Amino acid sequence: MDQDRIDEAVLALLYLGIHERHRTMPGARAWKSLDWDAMDRLHGRGLISDPATKARSVLLTESGLREAEAAFRRLFVPED
């Protein structure tokens, strides 16, 4: 795995989840969980179970698992 690319993607997702920018200090606060709108879209596409539950995790459907693995390989696995 290309850990630099993974870190870059996580950082980008944190940017997506910014909810507060500070006036008195540099930086911004970001949610630690993934963007709810994106999760809802994935659910709408049938790739994951309903994220609007008390559970801390979601279930990837069979097609969701295939697409997740393909995306992971495309984004984070270096080409030989």
Steps between C-alpha positions, in 0.01 A plus 500: 500500500607855430461651848571852375199479267285357778602785730423748222151352450429505876615861517271586207209330676576697816487818293163390368379466860609846624224646715667788681774746416666686786524878497762527773728214400605339174336184380155349505310221675393198295275208584679171548230306319438498128275753328133411563384620159755276330394208720134562409591505129685168534196356677275635223716322244461174692869479594462516880233443764308795642755719683230672710507251785666492841753246374855630454543308177318431175475184297645504150274311260655253256511766226621757755784272603603450135493875432680579826781259418530638147512857631756405763726340240454791257579767761748339736686210343808611310529381144792268431 
